[in-house]
Amino acid sequence: MSIEENYILGAIAIGIGATLVMDLWNLFLKRTFSIPSLNYCLLGRWLRHMPGGTFRHASITAAPQKTFECTVGWIAHYTIGVVFALVFVVLTSGDWLARPTLLPALLYGIGTVVFPFFIMQPSFGLGIAASRTPKPMQARLKSLVTHTVFGGGLYVCALCVSYALRVHV
């Protein structure tokens, strides 16, 4: 296997792992503080409405349910995490993957919060940066912290991948 293939497979593993870390964080918040996470079935519903030409909803929860929306939502959630990781590894080069550092991963994780703020939340009917939610600042802070945790997950998972690459290269 070439070094480039190792980096791609490593980035995929990092994306899956960082998304899992984010999900574990959200599970912790839900069980410990009763803070709910995004229902990924709603992500699936949004995506399943797109082939019919509907990209924005007044309220995604009021939109008609679609078949397989939960499956589509969870697959999309992990696919997005993998794509974010692939982009990050491309931007930082294989050097970061070989010797991960925390700060770039955290900053990148924080940067990914623009996607829910300016794409998903408005498309779900929640307004830009959750401005139409009952507690916008709380929703923004939760998104920011969750994406920071994703960045931390990128770093932790990259440590594991870099170790595996050193052992198998």
DSSP file with accessible surface (Angstrom, degrees, kcal/mol):
  #  RESIDUE AA STRUCTURE BP1 BP2  ACC     N-H-->O    O-->H-N    N-H-->O    O-->H-N    TCO  KAPPA ALPHA  PHI   PSI    X-CA   Y-CA   Z-CA
    1    1 A M              0   0  152      0, 0.0     2,-0.0     0, 0.0     0, 0.0   0.000 360.0 360.0 360.0 135.3    0.0    0.0    0.0
    2    2 A S     >  -     0   0   47      1,-0.1     4,-2.2     4,-0.0     5,-0.1  -0.270 360.0-111.1 -77.1 165.9    1.4    3.4   -0.9
    3    3 A I  H  > S+     0   0   85      1,-0.2     4,-2.3     2,-0.2     5,-0.2   0.907 119.0  54.5 -62.2 -40.5    1.9    6.3    1.5
    4    4 A E  H  > S+     0   0  128      1,-0.2     4,-2.3     2,-0.2    -1,-0.2   0.910 108.0  48.9 -61.7 -42.7   -1.0    8.2   -0.2
    5    5 A E  H  > S+     0   0  100      1,-0.2     4,-2.9     2,-0.2     5,-0.3   0.904 109.5  53.1 -62.7 -39.9   -3.3    5.3    0.3
    6    6 A N  H  X S+     0   0   31     -4,-2.2     4,-2.7     1,-0.2    -2,-0.2   0.899 109.1  49.2 -60.8 -40.8   -2.3    5.1    3.9
    7    7 A Y  H  X S+     0   0   63     -4,-2.3     4,-2.7     2,-0.2    -2,-0.2   0.906 112.2  47.7 -67.2 -39.9   -3.1    8.8    4.4
    8    8 A I  H  X S+     0   0   93     -4,-2.3     4,-2.4     2,-0.2    -2,-0.2   0.954 115.5  43.9 -65.9 -48.6   -6.5    8.4    2.8
    9    9 A L  H  X S+     0   0   92     -4,-2.9     4,-2.5     1,-0.2    -2,-0.2   0.897 114.1  52.0 -62.8 -38.4   -7.3    5.4    4.9
   10   10 A G  H  X S+     0   0    7     -4,-2.7     4,-2.6    -5,-0.3    -2,-0.2   0.920 109.0  49.4 -62.2 -43.7   -5.9    7.2    7.9
   11   11 A A  H  X S+     0   0    1     -4,-2.7     4,-2.6     2,-0.2    -2,-0.2   0.896 110.1  51.4 -63.9 -38.3   -8.1   10.2    7.3
   12   12 A I  H  X S+     0   0   58     -4,-2.4     4,-2.5     2,-0.2     5,-0.2   0.945 111.5  47.2 -63.4 -45.6  -11.2    8.0    6.9
   13   13 A A  H  X S+     0   0   48     -4,-2.5     4,-2.8     1,-0.2    -2,-0.2   0.908 112.1  50.3 -61.8 -41.4  -10.4    6.3   10.2
   14   14 A I  H  X S+     0   0    1     -4,-2.6     4,-3.2     2,-0.2     5,-0.3   0.915 110.0  50.6 -63.7 -42.2   -9.8    9.7   11.8
   15   15 A G  H  X S+     0   0    0     -4,-2.6     4,-2.0     2,-0.2    -2,-0.2   0.924 112.9  44.9 -62.7 -44.4  -13.1   11.0   10.5
   16   16 A I  H  X S+     0   0   82     -4,-2.5     4,-2.3     2,-0.2    -2,-0.2   0.947 116.7  46.7 -64.4 -45.4  -15.1    8.0   11.8
   17   17 A G  H  X S+     0   0   17     -4,-2.8     4,-2.6    -5,-0.2    -2,-0.2   0.917 112.1  48.4 -64.2 -44.7  -13.3    8.2   15.1
   18   18 A A  H  X S+     0   0    0     -4,-3.2     4,-2.3     2,-0.2    -1,-0.2   0.888 111.5  50.7 -65.4 -36.5  -13.7   12.0   15.6
   19   19 A T  H  X S+     0   0    1     -4,-2.0     4,-2.5    -5,-0.3    -1,-0.2   0.913 110.0  50.4 -66.6 -39.3  -17.4   11.7   14.7
   20   20 A L  H  X S+     0   0   85     -4,-2.3     4,-2.7     2,-0.2    -2,-0.2   0.919 108.6  51.8 -63.7 -41.7  -17.7    8.9   17.3
   21   21 A V  H  X S+     0   0   49     -4,-2.6     4,-2.3     1,-0.2    -2,-0.2   0.932 110.3  49.4 -59.5 -43.9  -16.0   11.1   19.9
   22   22 A M  H  X S+     0   0   17     -4,-2.3     4,-2.4     1,-0.2    -2,-0.2   0.917 110.8  49.6 -61.5 -42.4  -18.5   13.8   19.1
   23   23 A D  H  X S+     0   0   21     -4,-2.5     4,-2.4     1,-0.2    -1,-0.2   0.894 109.7  50.8 -65.3 -38.9  -21.4   11.4   19.5
   24   24 A L  H  X S+     0   0   99     -4,-2.7     4,-2.5     2,-0.2    -1,-0.2   0.892 109.1  52.1 -65.3 -38.2  -20.0   10.2   22.8
   25   25 A W  H  X S+     0   0   74     -4,-2.3     4,-2.5     2,-0.2    -2,-0.2   0.940 110.6  47.5 -59.7 -47.5  -19.8   13.8   24.0
   26   26 A N  H  X S+     0   0    6     -4,-2.4     4,-2.3     2,-0.2    -2,-0.2   0.875 110.5  51.9 -65.3 -35.2  -23.4   14.4   23.0
   27   27 A L  H  X S+     0   0   70     -4,-2.4     4,-2.8     2,-0.2     5,-0.3   0.919 109.0  51.1 -65.4 -41.5  -24.5   11.2   24.7
   28   28 A F  H  X S+     0   0   95     -4,-2.5     4,-2.7     1,-0.2     5,-0.5   0.930 110.7  48.5 -59.1 -46.8  -22.7   12.4   27.9
   29   29 A L  H  X S+     0   0   15     -4,-2.5     4,-2.0     1,-0.2     6,-1.8   0.903 113.5  47.4 -61.2 -40.3  -24.5   15.8   27.7
   30   30 A K  H  X S+     0   0  125     -4,-2.3     4,-1.1     4,-0.3    -2,-0.2   0.937 118.3  38.8 -68.3 -46.4  -27.8   14.0   27.2
   31   31 A R  H  < S+     0   0  195     -4,-2.8    -2,-0.2     2,-0.2    -1,-0.2   0.835 125.8  35.6 -74.5 -34.1  -27.4   11.5   30.1
   32   32 A T  H  < S+     0   0   76     -4,-2.7    -3,-0.2    -5,-0.3    -2,-0.2   0.875 136.8  14.2 -89.1 -40.7  -25.7   13.9   32.5
   33   33 A F  H  < S-     0   0  121     -4,-2.0    -3,-0.2    -5,-0.5    -2,-0.2   0.302  94.2-118.2-120.4   5.2  -27.4   17.2   31.9
   34   34 A S     <  +     0   0  103     -4,-1.1    -4,-0.3    -5,-0.3    -3,-0.1   0.829  60.6 152.0  56.9  34.2  -30.4   16.3   29.8
   35   35 A I        -     0   0   46     -6,-1.8    -1,-0.2    -9,-0.1    -2,-0.1  -0.864  39.5-137.0 -95.5 112.9  -29.1   18.4   26.9
   36   36 A P        -     0   0   95      0, 0.0     2,-0.2     0, 0.0     3,-0.1  -0.322  11.2-141.3 -72.1 154.7  -30.5   16.9   23.7
   37   37 A S        -     0   0   40      1,-0.1     2,-0.1   -14,-0.0   -14,-0.0  -0.548  39.7 -71.2-101.6 172.1  -28.4   16.4   20.6
   38   38 A L        -     0   0   63     -2,-0.2     2,-0.8     1,-0.1    -1,-0.1  -0.430  47.3-124.5 -61.5 134.4  -29.4   16.9   17.0
   39   39 A N    >>  -     0   0   83      1,-0.2     3,-1.7    -2,-0.1     4,-0.8  -0.772  17.1-155.5 -81.5 110.2  -31.7   14.1   15.9
   40   40 A Y  H 3> S+     0   0   17     -2,-0.8     4,-2.1     1,-0.3    -1,-0.2   0.674  88.9  72.1 -69.4 -12.4  -29.9   12.7   12.9
   41   41 A a  H 3> S+     0   0   18      2,-0.2     4,-2.5     1,-0.2    -1,-0.3   0.870  95.4  53.9 -63.8 -33.6  -33.2   11.5   11.5
   42   42 A L  H <> S+     0   0   23     -3,-1.7     4,-2.5     2,-0.2    -2,-0.2   0.864 104.6  52.8 -69.8 -34.6  -34.0   15.1   10.8
   43   43 A L  H  X S+     0   0    4     -4,-0.8     4,-2.5     2,-0.2    -2,-0.2   0.935 111.4  47.4 -61.0 -44.5  -30.7   15.4    8.9
   44   44 A G  H  X S+     0   0    0     -4,-2.1     4,-3.0    25,-0.2    -2,-0.2   0.893 109.7  52.5 -62.7 -40.4  -31.9   12.4    6.9
   45   45 A R  H  X S+     0   0   17     -4,-2.5     4,-1.5     2,-0.2    -1,-0.2   0.933 109.4  49.6 -61.1 -44.9  -35.4   14.0    6.4
   46   46 A W  H  X S+     0   0   22     -4,-2.5     4,-0.8     1,-0.2     3,-0.4   0.944 114.6  44.0 -58.7 -48.6  -33.7   17.2    5.1
   47   47 A L  H >< S+     0   0   53     -4,-2.5     3,-0.7     1,-0.2    -2,-0.2   0.886 110.7  54.4 -65.0 -38.4  -31.6   15.2    2.7
   48   48 A R  H 3< S+     0   0   75     -4,-3.0     4,-0.2     1,-0.2    -1,-0.2   0.733 105.8  53.7 -71.2 -21.1  -34.5   12.9    1.6
   49   49 A H  H ><>S+     0   0   18     -4,-1.5     5,-1.6    -3,-0.4     3,-1.0   0.696  90.4  79.6 -81.4 -18.9  -36.6   16.0    0.7
   50   50 A M  G X<5S+     0   0   46     -4,-0.8     3,-2.6    -3,-0.7    -2,-0.2   0.876  81.8  59.9 -61.4 -41.0  -33.8   17.4   -1.6
   51   51 A P  G 3 5S+     0   0  110      0, 0.0    -1,-0.2     0, 0.0    -2,-0.1   0.818 103.3  55.2 -59.4 -24.1  -34.6   15.2   -4.6
   52   52 A G  G < 5S-     0   0   70     -3,-1.0    -2,-0.2    -4,-0.2     3,-0.1   0.398 126.4-102.9 -85.8   2.4  -38.0   16.7   -4.7
   53   53 A G  T < 5S+     0   0   49     -3,-2.6     2,-0.7     1,-0.2    -3,-0.2   0.504  81.2 129.0  93.3   4.3  -36.5   20.2   -4.8
   54   54 A T      < +     0   0   56     -5,-1.6    -1,-0.2     1,-0.2    -2,-0.2  -0.851  14.1 153.5 -99.2 113.1  -37.0   21.2   -1.2
   55   55 A F        +     0   0  115     -2,-0.7     2,-0.4     1,-0.2    -1,-0.2   0.572  63.6  45.3-110.2 -19.3  -33.8   22.5    0.3
   56   56 A R        -     0   0  154     68,-0.1     2,-0.4    -6,-0.0    -1,-0.2  -0.979  65.2-164.2-129.0 144.9  -35.2   24.8    3.1
   57   57 A H        -     0   0   23     66,-2.1     3,-0.3    -2,-0.4     4,-0.1  -0.949  27.3-140.0-127.9 145.6  -38.0   24.2    5.5
   58   58 A A  S    S-     0   0   99     -2,-0.4     2,-0.3     1,-0.3    -1,-0.1   0.885 104.7  -2.4 -65.2 -38.2  -40.0   26.5    7.7
   59   59 A S    >>  -     0   0   47      1,-0.1     3,-1.0    64,-0.1     4,-0.9  -0.833  62.9-157.0-154.5 114.4  -39.6   23.7   10.3
   60   60 A I  G >4 S+     0   0    6     64,-2.2     3,-0.5    -3,-0.3    65,-0.1   0.839  97.2  58.9 -62.5 -30.4  -37.9   20.4    9.6
   61   61 A T  G 34 S+     0   0   95     63,-0.3    -1,-0.3     1,-0.2     4,-0.1   0.803 106.5  48.0 -69.8 -25.5  -39.8   18.8   12.4
   62   62 A A  G <4 S+     0   0   81     -3,-1.0    -1,-0.2     2,-0.1    -2,-0.2   0.596  89.5 104.3 -88.4 -11.6  -43.1   19.7   10.6
   63   63 A A  S << S-     0   0   12     -4,-0.9   -17,-0.0    -3,-0.5    -6,-0.0  -0.386  88.5 -90.6 -67.7 146.6  -41.9   18.4    7.2
   64   64 A P        -     0   0   91      0, 0.0    -1,-0.1     0, 0.0    -2,-0.1  -0.294  46.2-108.7 -58.7 139.8  -43.4   15.1    6.2
   65   65 A Q        -     0   0  149     -3,-0.1     2,-0.3    -4,-0.1   -23,-0.0  -0.328  32.6-148.9 -66.1 152.8  -41.4   12.1    7.3
   66   66 A K    >   -     0   0   81     -2,-0.0     3,-1.5     1,-0.0     4,-0.2  -0.919  24.1 -95.3-122.9 152.2  -39.5   10.1    4.6
   67   67 A T  T 3  S+     0   0   92     -2,-0.3    -1,-0.0     1,-0.3   -19,-0.0  -0.343 107.3   7.2 -65.0 143.3  -38.7    6.5    4.4
   68   68 A F  T 3> S+     0   0  149      1,-0.1     4,-2.9     3,-0.1     5,-0.3   0.644  83.2 139.8  61.2  20.0  -35.2    5.6    5.7
   69   69 A E  H <> S+     0   0   14     -3,-1.5     4,-2.5     1,-0.2   -25,-0.2   0.882  70.6  49.8 -63.2 -35.8  -34.6    9.1    7.0
   70   70 A a  H  > S+     0   0   54     -4,-0.2     4,-2.5     2,-0.2     5,-0.2   0.938 112.8  46.0 -67.6 -44.9  -32.9    7.9   10.1
   71   71 A T  H  > S+     0   0   81      2,-0.2     4,-2.4     1,-0.2     5,-0.2   0.940 115.0  47.4 -61.4 -46.5  -30.6    5.5    8.2
   72   72 A V  H  X S+     0   0   44     -4,-2.9     4,-2.7     1,-0.2    -2,-0.2   0.912 111.7  52.0 -62.1 -41.1  -29.8    8.3    5.7
   73   73 A G  H  X S+     0   0    0     -4,-2.5     4,-2.5    -5,-0.3    -2,-0.2   0.920 111.5  44.4 -63.7 -45.0  -29.2   10.8    8.5
   74   74 A W  H  X S+     0   0  116     -4,-2.5     4,-2.1     2,-0.2     5,-0.2   0.909 114.5  48.9 -68.6 -40.4  -26.7    8.6   10.4
   75   75 A I  H  X S+     0   0  102     -4,-2.4     4,-2.5    -5,-0.2    -2,-0.2   0.936 113.4  48.1 -63.1 -42.9  -24.9    7.6    7.3
   76   76 A A  H  X S+     0   0   14     -4,-2.7     4,-3.0    -5,-0.2     5,-0.2   0.908 107.7  56.1 -63.5 -41.4  -24.7   11.3    6.3
   77   77 A H  H  X S+     0   0   12     -4,-2.5     4,-1.9     1,-0.2    -1,-0.2   0.941 113.4  39.4 -57.0 -48.2  -23.5   12.3    9.7
   78   78 A Y  H  X S+     0   0   54     -4,-2.1     4,-2.2     2,-0.2    -1,-0.2   0.869 113.9  54.7 -73.4 -33.6  -20.5    9.9    9.6
   79   79 A T  H  X S+     0   0   74     -4,-2.5     4,-2.8    -5,-0.2    -2,-0.2   0.920 107.4  50.7 -64.1 -41.4  -19.9   10.7    5.9
   80   80 A I  H  X S+     0   0   67     -4,-3.0     4,-3.0     1,-0.2     5,-0.2   0.928 109.2  51.5 -61.8 -43.6  -19.7   14.4    6.8
   81   81 A G  H  X S+     0   0    3     -4,-1.9     4,-2.1    -5,-0.2    -1,-0.2   0.909 111.3  47.3 -59.8 -40.9  -17.2   13.6    9.5
   82   82 A V  H  X S+     0   0   23     -4,-2.2     4,-2.8     2,-0.2    -2,-0.2   0.926 111.8  49.7 -67.3 -43.5  -15.0   11.6    7.1
   83   83 A V  H  X S+     0   0   72     -4,-2.8     4,-2.7     1,-0.2     5,-0.2   0.936 110.1  51.1 -62.9 -43.5  -15.2   14.4    4.5
   84   84 A F  H  X S+     0   0   26     -4,-3.0     4,-2.3     1,-0.2    -1,-0.2   0.923 112.3  47.3 -57.9 -43.6  -14.2   17.0    7.1
   85   85 A A  H  X S+     0   0    0     -4,-2.1     4,-2.7    -5,-0.2     5,-0.2   0.911 110.7  51.0 -66.2 -42.1  -11.2   14.8    8.1
   86   86 A L  H  X S+     0   0   54     -4,-2.8     4,-2.4     2,-0.2    -2,-0.2   0.934 111.6  47.6 -60.4 -44.8  -10.1   14.2    4.5
   87   87 A V  H  X S+     0   0   67     -4,-2.7     4,-2.8     2,-0.2    -2,-0.2   0.925 111.8  51.0 -62.4 -42.8  -10.2   17.9    3.8
   88   88 A F  H  X S+     0   0    7     -4,-2.3     4,-2.4    -5,-0.2     5,-0.2   0.933 110.5  47.8 -61.6 -45.8   -8.2   18.6    7.0
   89   89 A V  H  X S+     0   0   11     -4,-2.7     4,-1.7     1,-0.2    -1,-0.2   0.905 112.8  49.4 -64.5 -38.1   -5.5   16.0    6.1
   90   90 A V  H  < S+     0   0  115     -4,-2.4    -1,-0.2    -5,-0.2    -2,-0.2   0.931 112.7  47.6 -64.8 -42.8   -5.3   17.5    2.6
   91   91 A L  H  < S+     0   0  127     -4,-2.8    -2,-0.2     1,-0.2    -1,-0.2   0.854 120.8  36.1 -67.0 -35.2   -5.0   21.0    4.0
   92   92 A T  H  X S-     0   0   36     -4,-2.4     4,-0.6    -5,-0.2     3,-0.2   0.596 107.3-135.4 -93.9 -13.7   -2.3   20.0    6.6
   93   93 A S  H >X  -     0   0   50     -4,-1.7     3,-1.0    -5,-0.2     4,-1.0   0.104  37.3 -66.2  77.3 170.8   -0.5   17.5    4.4
   94   94 A G  H 3> S+     0   0   14      1,-0.3     4,-2.3     2,-0.2     5,-0.2   0.685 124.0  77.0 -65.1 -17.8    0.6   14.1    5.5
   95   95 A D  H 3> S+     0   0  100     -3,-0.2     4,-2.0     1,-0.2    -1,-0.3   0.907  94.8  47.3 -60.1 -43.6    3.1   15.7    7.8
   96   96 A W  H << S+     0   0   16     -3,-1.0    -1,-0.2    -4,-0.6    -2,-0.2   0.912 110.6  52.4 -64.8 -40.6    0.4   16.5   10.3
   97   97 A L  H  < S+     0   0    0     -4,-1.0    -2,-0.2     1,-0.2    -1,-0.2   0.884 111.4  46.7 -63.4 -35.3   -1.0   12.9   10.1
   98   98 A A  H  < S+     0   0   26     -4,-2.3    -1,-0.2     1,-0.3    -2,-0.2   0.854 132.3  18.9 -73.7 -33.7    2.5   11.6   10.8
   99   99 A R  S  < S-     0   0  164     -4,-2.0    -1,-0.3    -5,-0.2    -2,-0.2  -0.648  86.8-160.2-137.5  76.8    3.0   13.9   13.7
  100  100 A P        -     0   0   16      0, 0.0     2,-0.3     0, 0.0    -3,-0.1  -0.249   5.0-165.8 -63.3 144.5   -0.4   15.3   14.9
  101  101 A T     >  -     0   0   74      1,-0.1     4,-0.9     0, 0.0    57,-0.0  -0.953  20.4-131.8-127.3 152.2   -0.6   18.4   17.0
  102  102 A L  H  > S+     0   0   78     -2,-0.3     4,-2.5     1,-0.2     3,-0.2   0.912  92.7  61.5 -72.0 -47.1   -3.6   19.6   18.9
  103  103 A L  H  > S+     0   0  112      1,-0.2     4,-2.8     2,-0.2     5,-0.3   0.892 103.1  47.5 -57.0 -48.6   -4.0   23.3   18.0
  104  104 A P  H  > S+     0   0   46      0, 0.0     4,-2.4     0, 0.0    -1,-0.2   0.911 113.9  49.4 -59.4 -39.0   -4.6   22.8   14.2
  105  105 A A  H  X S+     0   0    0     -4,-0.9     4,-2.7    -3,-0.2    -2,-0.2   0.918 112.6  46.7 -66.1 -43.1   -7.2   20.1   14.9
  106  106 A L  H  X S+     0   0   45     -4,-2.5     4,-2.7     2,-0.2    45,-0.2   0.931 113.4  48.3 -63.6 -45.7   -9.0   22.2   17.5
  107  107 A L  H  X S+     0   0  102     -4,-2.8     4,-2.3    -5,-0.2    -2,-0.2   0.902 113.0  48.2 -62.8 -40.1   -9.0   25.3   15.2
  108  108 A Y  H  X S+     0   0   42     -4,-2.4     4,-1.7    -5,-0.3    -1,-0.2   0.932 110.4  51.5 -65.4 -44.7  -10.3   23.2   12.3
  109  109 A G  H  < S+     0   0    0     -4,-2.7     4,-0.4     1,-0.2     3,-0.3   0.931 110.9  48.2 -57.1 -45.2  -13.0   21.7   14.4
  110  110 A I  H >< S+     0   0   64     -4,-2.7     3,-1.6     1,-0.2    -1,-0.2   0.918 108.5  55.6 -61.1 -40.9  -14.1   25.1   15.6
  111  111 A G  H >< S+     0   0   40     -4,-2.3     3,-1.6     1,-0.3    -1,-0.2   0.816  94.8  66.4 -62.9 -30.1  -14.1   26.3   11.9
  112  112 A T  T >< S+     0   0    3     -4,-1.7     3,-1.6    -3,-0.3    -1,-0.3   0.656  78.5  83.6 -69.5 -10.0  -16.4   23.5   10.9
  113  113 A V  T <> S+     0   0   12     -3,-1.6     4,-2.2    -4,-0.4    -1,-0.3   0.708  72.3  76.9 -67.1 -14.8  -19.2   25.1   13.0
  114  114 A V  H <> S+     0   0   69     -3,-1.6     4,-2.6     1,-0.2     5,-0.3   0.834  86.6  61.8 -62.8 -28.5  -19.9   27.4   10.0
  115  115 A F  H <>>S+     0   0   91     -3,-1.6     5,-2.0     2,-0.2     4,-1.9   0.952 109.5  36.1 -67.7 -50.1  -21.7   24.5    8.3
  116  116 A P  I  4>S+     0   0   14      0, 0.0     5,-2.8     0, 0.0    14,-0.2   0.929 119.8  51.3 -67.1 -38.4  -24.4   24.1   10.9
  117  117 A F  I  <5S+     0   0   32     -4,-2.2    12,-2.6     1,-0.2    13,-0.3   0.898 126.1  21.1 -62.6 -42.8  -24.6   27.9   11.6
  118  118 A F  I  <5S+     0   0  123     -4,-2.6    -1,-0.2    -5,-0.2    -3,-0.2   0.519 136.2  22.9-111.5  -6.4  -25.0   28.9    7.9
  119  119 A I  I  X5S+     0   0   78     -4,-1.9     4,-1.9    -5,-0.3     5,-0.1   0.666 123.3  33.6-120.1 -64.1  -26.3   25.8    6.1
  120  120 A M  I  ><S+     0   0   33     -5,-2.0     4,-2.0     2,-0.2     6,-0.2   0.950 117.4  47.4 -67.3 -53.1  -28.1   23.3    8.3
  121  121 A Q  H  4XS+     0   0   20     -5,-2.8     5,-2.8    -6,-0.2     6,-0.6   0.939 115.8  44.4 -60.7 -46.2  -29.8   25.5   10.9
  122  122 A P  H >45S+     0   0    4      0, 0.0     3,-1.2     0, 0.0     5,-0.3   0.919 114.0  51.3 -62.2 -37.8  -31.2   27.9    8.4
  123  123 A S  H 3<5S+     0   0   14     -4,-1.9   -66,-2.1     1,-0.3    -2,-0.2   0.778 107.6  52.9 -68.8 -26.5  -32.3   25.0    6.1
  124  124 A F  T 3<5S-     0   0    6     -4,-2.0   -64,-2.2    -3,-0.3   -63,-0.3   0.463 122.5-105.9 -84.1  -5.4  -34.0   23.3    9.1
  125  125 A G  T < 5S+     0   0   12     -3,-1.2    -2,-0.1    -4,-0.4    -4,-0.1   0.624  91.8 115.2  89.3  15.2  -36.0   26.5    9.8
  126  126 A L  S   <S-     0   0   64     -5,-2.8     6,-2.9    -6,-0.2     7,-0.4   0.460  74.6-122.6 -96.2  -2.6  -33.9   27.4   12.9
  127  127 A G    >   -     0   0    3     -6,-0.6     3,-1.4    -5,-0.3     2,-0.2   0.009  48.6 -38.4  83.6 167.7  -32.4   30.6   11.4
  128  128 A I  G >  S-     0   0   98      1,-0.3     3,-1.4     2,-0.2   -10,-0.2  -0.474 133.2  -3.6 -65.1 128.9  -28.8   31.6   10.9
  129  129 A A  G 3  S-     0   0   13    -12,-2.6    -1,-0.3     1,-0.3    11,-0.2   0.878 130.6 -62.5  51.0  44.0  -26.8   30.4   13.9
  130  130 A A  G X  S+     0   0    1     -3,-1.4     3,-1.8   -13,-0.3    -1,-0.3   0.740  88.5 152.5  60.7  28.4  -29.9   29.1   15.6
  131  131 A S  T <   +     0   0   58     -3,-1.4    -4,-0.2     1,-0.3    -1,-0.1   0.715  68.8  51.4 -64.9 -19.9  -31.4   32.6   15.8
  132  132 A R  T 3  S+     0   0  169     -6,-2.9    -1,-0.3     4,-0.1    -5,-0.2   0.260  87.9 103.9-101.2  11.0  -35.0   31.3   15.7
  133  133 A T  S <  S-     0   0   27     -3,-1.8    -7,-0.0    -7,-0.4     6,-0.0  -0.512  85.4-110.2 -87.0 162.3  -34.6   28.8   18.5
  134  134 A P  S    S+     0   0  133      0, 0.0    -1,-0.1     0, 0.0    -3,-0.0   0.853 115.4  24.6 -60.0 -34.5  -35.9   29.4   22.0
  135  135 A K  S  > S+     0   0  134      1,-0.1     4,-2.3    -5,-0.1     5,-0.2  -0.677  71.8 172.7-131.1  78.6  -32.4   29.8   23.4
  136  136 A P  H  > S+     0   0   35      0, 0.0     4,-2.7     0, 0.0     5,-0.2   0.883  78.2  50.8 -58.8 -43.1  -30.1   30.9   20.5
  137  137 A M  H  > S+     0   0  130      1,-0.2     4,-2.6     2,-0.2     5,-0.2   0.901 111.2  49.1 -64.4 -38.3  -27.0   31.5   22.6
  138  138 A Q  H  > S+     0   0   98     -3,-0.2     4,-2.5     2,-0.2    -1,-0.2   0.924 112.5  47.9 -65.3 -42.7  -27.3   28.1   24.3
  139  139 A A  H  X S+     0   0   28     -4,-2.3     4,-2.4     2,-0.2    -2,-0.2   0.908 112.8  48.9 -64.7 -40.5  -27.7   26.4   20.9
  140  140 A R  H  X S+     0   0   70     -4,-2.7     4,-2.7    -5,-0.2    -2,-0.2   0.921 111.5  48.7 -64.8 -44.9  -24.7   28.3   19.5
  141  141 A L  H  X S+     0   0  108     -4,-2.6     4,-3.0     2,-0.2     5,-0.3   0.921 110.9  50.8 -62.6 -41.8  -22.5   27.5   22.4
  142  142 A K  H  X S+     0   0   46     -4,-2.5     4,-2.8     1,-0.2     5,-0.2   0.935 111.8  47.4 -62.7 -43.5  -23.5   23.8   22.2
  143  143 A S  H  X S+     0   0   20     -4,-2.4     4,-2.4     2,-0.2     5,-0.2   0.931 113.2  48.8 -62.0 -44.4  -22.6   23.7   18.5
  144  144 A L  H  X S+     0   0   66     -4,-2.7     4,-1.9     2,-0.2    -2,-0.2   0.937 114.3  44.1 -62.7 -46.0  -19.3   25.5   19.1
  145  145 A V  H  X S+     0   0   53     -4,-3.0     4,-2.7     2,-0.2    -2,-0.2   0.925 112.4  52.9 -66.7 -41.2  -18.3   23.1   21.9
  146  146 A T  H  X S+     0   0    8     -4,-2.8     4,-2.0    -5,-0.3    -1,-0.2   0.916 111.2  45.9 -61.7 -41.2  -19.5   20.1   20.0
  147  147 A H  H  X S+     0   0   26     -4,-2.4     4,-2.0     2,-0.2    -1,-0.2   0.827 110.2  54.1 -74.0 -27.6  -17.4   21.0   17.0
  148  148 A T  H  X S+     0   0   40     -4,-1.9     4,-2.3     2,-0.2    -2,-0.2   0.910 107.6  50.7 -67.2 -40.9  -14.4   21.8   19.2
  149  149 A V  H  X S+     0   0   32     -4,-2.7     4,-2.7     2,-0.2    -2,-0.2   0.898 106.6  54.9 -61.7 -40.3  -14.8   18.3   20.6
  150  150 A F  H  X S+     0   0    4     -4,-2.0     4,-2.3     2,-0.2    -1,-0.2   0.935 107.3  50.3 -58.0 -43.7  -14.8   17.0   17.0
  151  151 A G  H  X S+     0   0    0     -4,-2.0     4,-1.9     2,-0.2    -2,-0.2   0.913 110.0  49.4 -61.0 -42.3  -11.5   18.8   16.6
  152  152 A G  H  X S+     0   0   19     -4,-2.3     4,-2.7     1,-0.2    -1,-0.2   0.896 109.0  53.5 -62.5 -37.2  -10.1   17.1   19.7
  153  153 A G  H  X S+     0   0    1     -4,-2.7     4,-2.6     1,-0.2     5,-0.3   0.877 103.9  55.5 -64.7 -37.1  -11.4   13.8   18.3
  154  154 A L  H  X S+     0   0    0     -4,-2.3     4,-2.1     2,-0.2    -1,-0.2   0.938 111.2  45.1 -58.1 -45.6   -9.4   14.5   15.1
  155  155 A Y  H  X S+     0   0   60     -4,-1.9     4,-2.1     2,-0.2    -2,-0.2   0.950 114.3  46.1 -64.7 -50.7   -6.3   14.9   17.2
  156  156 A V  H  X S+     0   0   79     -4,-2.7     4,-1.5     1,-0.2    -2,-0.2   0.927 116.0  45.7 -61.2 -44.7   -6.8   11.9   19.5
  157  157 A C  H  X S+     0   0   21     -4,-2.6     4,-2.5     1,-0.2    -1,-0.2   0.872 109.5  55.7 -68.7 -32.5   -7.7    9.6   16.6
  158  158 A A  H  X S+     0   0    0     -4,-2.1     4,-3.3    -5,-0.3     5,-0.2   0.859 101.9  57.1 -67.2 -34.7   -4.7   11.0   14.5
  159  159 A L  H  X S+     0   0   69     -4,-2.1     4,-1.9     2,-0.2    -1,-0.2   0.932 109.6  45.3 -58.4 -44.4   -2.4   10.0   17.4
  160  160 A C  H  X S+     0   0   86     -4,-1.5     4,-2.2     2,-0.2    -2,-0.2   0.922 115.2  46.8 -64.9 -44.0   -3.7    6.4   17.0
  161  161 A V  H  X S+     0   0   19     -4,-2.5     4,-2.9     2,-0.2     5,-0.2   0.910 110.1  52.6 -66.3 -41.5   -3.4    6.5   13.2
  162  162 A S  H  X S+     0   0    3     -4,-3.3     4,-2.1     1,-0.2    -1,-0.2   0.899 109.4  50.2 -63.8 -36.4    0.1    8.0   13.3
  163  163 A Y  H  X S+     0   0  150     -4,-1.9     4,-2.1    -5,-0.2    -1,-0.2   0.944 111.6  47.8 -63.4 -46.0    1.2    5.2   15.6
  164  164 A A  H  X S+     0   0   42     -4,-2.2     4,-2.2     1,-0.2    -2,-0.2   0.889 110.2  52.5 -62.9 -38.7   -0.3    2.6   13.3
  165  165 A L  H  X S+     0   0   24     -4,-2.9     4,-1.4     2,-0.2    -1,-0.2   0.898 109.2  49.3 -64.5 -40.4    1.4    4.2   10.3
  166  166 A R  H  < S+     0   0  151     -4,-2.1    -2,-0.2    -5,-0.2    -1,-0.2   0.896 113.0  47.7 -65.6 -36.2    4.8    4.1   12.0
  167  167 A V  H  < S+     0   0   79     -4,-2.1    -2,-0.2     1,-0.2    -1,-0.2   0.888 121.2  34.6 -71.8 -37.4    4.3    0.4   12.9
  168  168 A H  H  <        0   0  152     -4,-2.2    -1,-0.2    -5,-0.2    -2,-0.2   0.441 360.0 360.0-102.7  -0.8    3.2   -0.6    9.4
  169  169 A V     <        0   0  117     -4,-1.4    -4,-0.0    -5,-0.1  -166,-0.0  -0.636 360.0 360.0 -93.8 360.0    5.2    1.6    7.1
